[in-house]
Amino acid sequence: MSKILIVEDEAKIARFVTLELEHEGYEVRAAGDGRTALQECESWQPDLMILDLMLPQLSGIEVCRRIRQSSDLPIIMLTAKDDVSDKVMGLDMGADDYMTKPFAIEELLARIRVNLRKHRVDRAQHSGARSAGQLHIDPASYSAGYGDAPITLTKKEFDLLNYLWQHEGTAVTRDELLNHVWGYEFTGDTNIVDVYIRYLRQKIDDKFGIKTIHTIRAVGYMFRYE
Ligand code: CA
């Protein structure tokens, strides 16, 4: 039975979602603010978190950022209908998915199933450390390094590098990267891939004077260690 933490300060919504999820057989806890949410993550170790971005004290964005420093817990964020910047920021901070309020409970249940399944698949695919030259990554612990120097990557950066590396020597299209790394259609805007490739190059290629991520004109990107 999967454990789900709902973080929402509006008691009515929290109670409604809790009842629905319990009805589906999930084990559920609710947290009414960001600090409690972080404590629950630490002590209760949920399998998935539903995170409202509008919270008292610690914002949902900040909660997300802190959790991502040490965990790949699936996070579905709840955002206000028109708040595009919140949505983008939340995804940048490593949220896996989002729902806009008000939402249909059936849709939330479907998203929960999708994200729990994706997480299990990711875990399985990610097992197995890799190295090339002095560069090494370990998906089990989401750690990367060059020789003895650690490389600090966000979850998305790590997933992107890992995916490219899994397809070493093969050109991967931006759409494929969006699909596999971001997990769902990102409504056609593939710029985000280029942005994250730039981050990776700064942290790896530029920093250590190596070449790992190659641009394949009119196609996408390819991992090859040089
Ligand atoms: Ca709220």
Residues whose N, C-alpha, C, O or C-beta is under 5 A from the ligand:
A	BS01	CA	D9 E10 D52 M54 L55
